[in-house]
Amino acid sequence: MDGLICTIPYNKIYFLSSNNEEHIAIEQRNGNWVAAEINLSPVTADCSALCNLQISGNDYLCNSESYSLPAIAGVTIDWTVSNYGIVTPTSGTGNSITLTLVANGTVTLYANVASPCGNFILRKQITVGLETGNIPILGLAANANVCASTMFNVYTGVWGSYNWTVNGGHIISGQGTPEIYVQVNNTPNYGYYVGVAKINQCGLSGDLGAIGGSIVFCEGGGGGNITSIRGKQDSLNTIMSEYNNNVIAVFPNPTQNNITITLSADSIDIPHTVILVKDVYGRIVKKVTTGSYYNTISLTNVASGIYFIDIYDGKKRVMKKIVKLK
């Protein structure tokens, strides 16, 4: 809080004037100032009640909300907000104020506090109405072509509750979360659209982010391929094996150092398997050619972030997402 220093004051001051103790010498002008202060009528104030003050009230304003500070003797409060076009306040004095929604957005509520202990300012940021702003959709380039009857995943990169809209395909998993997996319709020469809206305590916003492009036919059978977040051409049936937890196991996840990967001979041709560790841009950071069921890969020198384990035996591909911690 600006303007208030919350420290424990000295409750006694000793002046040692004899017995040859070391002491601090003061000049006459300093002594005159001390004497004048002593002669003044002392003002005593308990400042402890001010040191942990916080504005109480909801972080989300959906219609009208009241915000307040405790009533403290000798303290006056003047309320202001950062954007009067977003909210309408009632009287801006006293220990409480009511704000009413005018438009969606974000405001900062200020409590300008005057007290015997000093003047200071308290702040509270409030989301007013539905979420606003832009939400970037990551994992697929804008206006990218996608292949019919394949699958891709996109994500926002920011935690929260989201509502996704997909045209030209359907959501396989992830609705309500920051990341979804989408299966593309088998409709070459048609378009697709992915939109994302944010959900908060006040409800559902309109789409705050969107991407789209064309659905095309791709060579390779089974509807073709798609360039996804993984930066690799993957067919739907091999991507879907990501959801089969019996194919491989990757642990620990998250990890700080090593990961262990166990393979299943029932689902992959182990003697011809290559294991790649890729970042979110599809760049290879580790490559292991293995003929073993049990593999350990060191990520000690790999930067923290999200990575994908890409396991390929020449015919089938399995993907797993991991998180590398600092």
N, C-alpha and C positions, 0 to 999 in steps of 0.2 A: 504494500500500500504506500502510495507516494505521500511524503510529508510527515510521516510519523516514525519515530525511532523507538522501537520496543526493546528497551534494555532495563536491567535492574539497577535502580539508582543507589548511590551510597546513602546509608541511613545515619552515618556519623562521620564527622570530620574532626580530626585531632590536630591541634597546633602544639608542637613540642618546643618549648622556649627555654629550657634550662638543661643542666647536666651535660653540656657540651655535645648533645646529639647532633648528627648531621641534619641540616634543614635547608629549605629553599629560601633564599633571600628575595624579597619583593621590593620594588621601588615604591616611592610615595604615591604615584598615580594609581598603581595597582591596589595599594592599601586603601586609598580613598574610594575606589570603586567597590571593594569588599565592604567597607564601612557603610557606604550608601545602600548597598543591597541588604545588609543586615537591618538597617533602620527602616526599610520599607515594610509595609504590612505583608506578611508572607501569604502566598497563594498556594494552597495545597490541593492536589488533584490526584485521584487514583486512575492511572492510565491503563491499568491491566485489562480492563473490560474492553478496551479499544483494539488491543493487539491481535485478536483473532477474529475480528469481524469479517463476515462474509454476507453478501446479498443473498437472501433466501428467495426461492421461486423456481419455477420450471424452466429448464433449458430450452424447451420448445413452447412457442406461443401459437396455439391453433385458433383461438378466438379472442378471449381476454384472459389475462393473467395478472395477479398481484405480486409485487416484489417488495421486500421490506428489510429493514434493519431493526435490531432491538432498540427500544426507547431507553435512552440513557440521559440522566439529568445533566444539563449544561451543554448538551450536544445538539446541534442543528444540522439538517441535511438538505441539500439542494440537488434535485434529480435532473439529469439531462440524458438524452439519447443521441446516438451518432447519426441517425437518419430518420427524420420526422416524416418522410414519405413512405416509410415501411410500417410505422405504428403511430397511433394517436395516444398520447399520455393524458392522464387526468392531472390534477394539481401536482406540481413538482416540488412540494415542500412537505415536511413531516417525515415520519419514519417509514412511510409506505407509499407506493405508487401503483396504479393500474395501467397496463398497456393493452391497447386493442389493435388487432390486426387490420392493416390497410392493404398490404400487398406482400407477396412472398419475398423472402430475402433474409438477411442477417443484420442484426443491430447490436451495438454495444450500449449497455445501460451503465451510466455513471452516477455514483453517489458521492457528491462533494461534501465532505464532512468537516464541520468546524467545531472544535472542542478546546477546553482549557489546556489540553496537552499538545495542541497544534492542529493544523489543518491538513487533510489528506484526501485522497481519491480512491474509491473502490470501483471495480469494473466487473461486469458480467456480460458475456457474449450469449446472445439468444438467437436461435433459429426461428424465424417467423414464417408460419405456414408451411407449404410444401418445399421440398428441396429445389434449389436453383443451381445454375452454373452448368459447366460442361463436364461430362464424364468421358474420358478417352476409352475407346475399346481397343484392346491390344490383342496381338496374336494373329491378326489377319490384316493385310494391307488394305487401305481404302481402294475401292473399285477393283479388288482382286477377283479373278475368275475362279470358280470352284467347280469341281468335277461332279457330275451327276452320280447319285447313289454312293457318295462317300461321306466322310465325317470330318469335322474340324472342331477345335475348341477356341474360345475367346474369353477374355477376362478383363476386369477393370483395374486391377492392381491395388485397389483400396478396399479395406474391409468394410462391410455394411450389409444391409438388406436390399436386394435388387429385384426388380421385375423385368424379365426379358421378353421381348416379342420377336418371333422369327416367322418370316414368310419365305416360301420356297424350300422349307424343310421343317423339322420338328426337333424339340429339345429332348435329348436322351436323358440327361441328368444335369443337376446344378441350379434349377430354377430357384430363385430366392437368395442365391449366393453370388459372390463376385465372379464365379467362373462357370461356364456352361459347355456342354458337349452337344453338338448339333449334327443330325443326320440330314444330308441334302436329298431332296426329292430327285427321282429319276426323270427329270424334265429338262433336257438340254434346250438351249435357246430361250429359256425363261430367266427372269431375274430372281434374286434373293435379297432379303433385307433382315438386318439384325439391329434391334433397338434396345436400349436399356434405360429404365426409370429407377429412381431411388425411392425407397420406402422409409418414412420416419413416423414419429408419433402422430403427426397430423394427417397422414394418408399417403397416397401414391402420386408422385409427380408425373408429368408427361415425359416422353423420352428425352433424356439429357445427353444422349450419345447415340450415334447410328453409323452403320456402315452398310454397304451394299455393292452388288456387282452382278455378273452374269453366271448362270449355270451352263457349263459346256460339257460336251462329250470328250472323254479322254481315252487314249489307247491304253490297253493293258488288261481289258476284260473286267467283268464284274462291275462295270460302271466307271472304272478309271481311277484316277488319283487326285489328290488335292495337296496344295502347299499349305501347311498349317503352321502353328507356332513352333513346331519342332523343326521347321525348315527342311522337311523331307517328304517325298512322295509316298503316301501310305494308303493302302486300300482299306475299305471299310471292315472287311472280315479280319484283317490283321490288327487294326486299331482296336476293334472290339475285344480282342484277347486281353487288352489292358484290364478289363473288368473281371477277368478270370483269375482270381487270386491263387489258383492252384498251378498256374503256369510258372511263375517265378516268385521268389520272396526276396525283398530288399530290406535290410535292417542294419543298424538302427536308422530310423527316419522320424524326426530330423537327426542329423549327425554333425559332429564337430571334426572328426578325423577320418576314420575308415568306414566303408560300407561293405557289407557282405551280401553276395548274390547267389542264391541257390536256384538251379535250373531243374526243369522237369523233362525227362526224356519222352514223356507222353505227348508233349506239345511242341517240342523244338528239337532240331537235329543238332545235338550238342557238339559232336566232333567238328562241325563246320560253323560254329557260332562266333560272331564278333560282338563284343560289348562296347558301346560308345557312351560316353557321358557328354551331354550337350547342354549349352546354356539356352536361355529363352530365345536367342536369335538363331539357333540352329548350329552354332559354332561348336566344333569338337574340342573338348578340353582334356579328355582321356580316351584312349583306345586300348582294348585288351582283346587279343585273339585267344580263345580258350577251347579246351577240350574236356573241361572238368565240370562236374556238377556243382562244385563249391568254389567260389571266387571271392577274393578280397581285393578291393581297390582303395588306394589311399587318396583322400581328398584334402590332406593336411594343407597343401599349398594352393588350394583352390579358393577363390574369393567366396564370401557368403552370398547366398541367394537361392533362387529356384533353378533346378537342373532336371534333365530328363535322361533316364537310363534307356538307351535304345539297343535292344537285343535282336540280332538278325542272323538267320541261318542260311540265307540265300533264297529262301522261299517265303518264310513267315517272319513277321516283325512283332515284337512285344515292347510296349512302352510303360515305364513307371516314372512318376514324378517324385522327386526328393527335395528336401530343404537342407542346405548346408549352412550351419550356424557359424558364428565368429569363433 
